[in-house]
Amino acid sequence: MKNFSGKKILLIVISIVLFYAIFSFYSDFNKVSEHLRNIEIIYLAPIFGILSISVIIRSLIQRLLLINIGIKLSVKENLKIFLSGLSMLITPGGSGVLIKSYLMHQKYGHNPVKTMPLVFVERFYDVVGIILLIAISSLFVYSIEAVMIIMPSTAIVFALIYLIKTKKSLKFVIISLKKIKFFDKILSDDQEFYDSLNSLFQTKIMLTILALITSLTFFESIMFYFGFLSFGIDIGFFTSIQTFYVSVLFGSLFLIPGGIGATEGLFVTLLTQKNIELSLASSLIIFLRLSTIWFLTAVGFFVILYNIIKNN
């Protein structure tokens, strides 16, 4: 995992902190600070409760995917691997989550070629789950932004499925990736990579994971709705979650850490269009992002740090 050196990670962290500092000052730092101080703390317990349950369920889904490619870890060890992977959510496109393949190779001897597809598949199902939730919300609340983000995202999803299901096309992509030094070492066994990826896209497992992820995404949406309510913003459940997930999906289209900048920018734009004060909208998205993706990233770092200290 030399590609994700400490210096690069530190640079990303500094960039994120700098972004939120500039973002806060642009939105009126004093007002943003006041909104954050006046948050309704009664909602914090259910927010972090749902987040904790979500992490556990997602780790179990990871275990199910691993079992499907012939790797069985204990619930405890699987959770450790999952939490460690969270530390790399800050890498561009979440690509650093490949650290899970590295850890499974180091600790259990599993070939990275076999486990690498897991990272892609998890991201794929997460995006599809968000697309489905936005589509469901559109049945209750129509917005042109939702339609505009769903259409290209759905096209990309079907293109990826076709690519994976067509061995000749997939092999062409693998050969192209191997021209990159980093992937050349990882993709040493084309056939094992293909077999592992293909097994995770069998119709039965696809339908099972999609049902689980979509249900879990809906469950998590309650957490985000509580986030809105904690700032005194009640624009309706479906409008709230649609606004948030459209912004997240938009941000995921950019290969930048956590979609930072793109996600926040669209979210604030959509809320100000609904006559929500800029500083209030900015405070809300800062809270939602810090209490979810960046909080989970911190947890992942602590898990890795703990394991390093424990092993030394």
C-alpha positions, -999 to 999 in steps of 0.1 A, spaced: 0 0 0 29 23 -7 6 44 -29 -12 56 2 18 69 22 15 88 55 25 121 37 -3 117 12 -29 109 38 -17 139 59 -20 161 29 -55 150 22 -65 156 59 -50 191 58 -69 198 26 -102 186 41 -97 208 72 -87 238 51 -118 232 29 -142 232 58 -125 263 73 -129 282 40 -164 268 36 -174 280 71 -160 315 67 -177 319 33 -210 309 49 -204 333 78 -183 316 104 -200 332 134 -235 321 123 -223 286 114 -207 283 149 -239 295 165 -260 270 146 -236 241 156 -238 252 192 -276 253 192 -281 218 178 -309 198 194 -288 172 212 -318 149 217 -313 137 182 -276 127 187 -284 94 204 -306 80 176 -282 94 149 -251 76 164 -272 46 173 -283 41 137 -247 48 125 -234 20 148 -260 -5 138 -253 4 101 -216 -3 105 -223 -37 121 -247 -47 93 -224 -35 66 -196 -55 81 -218 -86 80 -226 -79 43 -189 -78 37 -186 -112 54 -214 -125 32 -195 -113 1 -163 -129 13 -180 -162 19 -193 -161 -16 -157 -160 -29 -146 -187 -6 -131 -167 23 -146 -172 57 -135 -149 86 -149 -149 121 -174 -121 128 -148 -104 150 -120 -106 125 -143 -95 97 -154 -65 117 -117 -55 123 -110 -57 86 -141 -36 78 -133 -9 104 -97 -7 92 -110 -1 56 -130 29 68 -97 47 75 -92 50 38 -125 66 29 -106 99 26 -87 86 -4 -98 96 -39 -129 77 -48 -124 56 -17 -98 37 -36 -77 34 -4 -102 9 9 -81 -16 -10 -62 -17 23 -87 -44 32 -72 -67 5 -37 -59 18 -47 -67 54 -63 -100 44 -32 -109 26 -9 -100 55 -29 -116 82 -45 -146 65 -25 -151 33 -54 -145 9 -43 -135 -26 -51 -97 -31 -62 -106 -67 -90 -126 -51 -102 -101 -26 -97 -68 -46 -131 -72 -64 -147 -70 -30 -139 -33 -27 -153 -25 -61 -184 -45 -55 -191 -28 -22 -189 6 -37 -210 -5 -67 -238 -18 -45 -236 13 -23 -242 36 -53 -270 14 -67 -287 15 -32 -285 53 -32 -299 55 -68 -328 32 -58 -336 53 -27 -335 86 -48 -358 69 -73 -382 58 -45 -382 94 -30 -390 108 -64 -423 89 -63 -432 112 -34 -412 144 -42 -403 153 -78 -372 173 -85 -353 179 -117 -320 175 -98 -330 139 -88 -339 130 -124 -307 146 -138 -284 126 -114 -304 93 -117 -302 91 -155 -264 92 -160 -258 72 -128 -281 44 -139 -265 44 -174 -231 40 -157 -244 11 -135 -258 -8 -165 -226 -2 -185 -205 -16 -156 -228 -47 -153 -225 -53 -190 -187 -49 -188 -184 -74 -159 -208 -99 -175 -188 -97 -208 -156 -115 -202 -139 -102 -234 -146 -66 -224 -135 -71 -188 -103 -87 -199 -96 -57 -221 -101 -34 -190 -78 -56 -169 -51 -55 -196 -54 -18 -197 -51 -15 -159 -21 -37 -158 -2 -10 -178 -3 10 -146 25 -1 -123 3 -2 -92 -23 -26 -107 3 -46 -126 14 -62 -94 -21 -67 -79 -37 -81 -111 -10 -108 -115 -37 -135 -120 -63 -124 -145 -84 -155 -142 -87 -155 -104 -97 -118 -104 -123 -125 -131 -137 -155 -113 -139 -136 -80 -156 -106 -95 -180 -127 -116 -190 -148 -85 -200 -115 -67 -222 -106 -97 -242 -138 -99 -279 -130 -102 -288 -146 -68 -261 -128 -48 -268 -95 -67 -305 -96 -58 -297 -105 -22 -271 -78 -17 -292 -52 -35 -322 -59 -12 -300 -57 19 -281 -25 8 -313 -7 -3 -331 -16 30 -300 -5 49 -297 28 29 -333 35 38 -326 28 74 -296 51 73 -318 78 57 -337 81 90 -304 92 106 -299 119 81 -335 131 85 -329 134 123 -298 155 113 -321 179 95 -345 180 125 -316 186 149 -310 219 132 -347 228 132 -351 221 95 -383 202 87 -389 201 49 -403 166 50 -387 132 51 -385 124 14 -374 160 5 -347 158 31 -332 125 22 -335 132 -15 -316 165 -11 -288 147 9 -285 116 -13 -286 136 -46 -257 156 -33 -238 125 -21 -243 108 -55 -232 139 -73 -201 141 -52 -193 104 -58 -190 111 -95 -158 131 -88 -126 112 -79 -119 133 -48 -118 123 -12 -154 117 0 -167 139 -28 -157 168 -7 -166 202 -21 -190 188 -48 -213 173 -22 -213 203 1 -217 227 -27 -248 210 -43 -264 204 -9 -261 240 1 -274 251 -33 -304 229 -31 -313 240 4 -309 277 -3 -333 272 -32 -358 261 -6 -353 293 13 -330 279 39 -304 304 52 -269 298 37 -252 296 71 -278 271 84 -275 249 53 -237 250 56 -239 241 93 -261 211 86 -240 196 59 -208 201 80 -225 183 108 -239 155 86 -205 149 70 -185 151 102 -208 128 121 -208 102 94 -181 97 68 -154 117 86 -163 102 120 -161 67 105 -127 75 89 -114 85 124 -127 53 139 -109 34 111 -76 51 119 -80 44 156 -86 7 149 -55 5 127 -34 24 153 -47 1 181 -37 -30 161 -3 -16 154 3 -8 191 -11 -42 201 12 -61 176 43 -42 187 
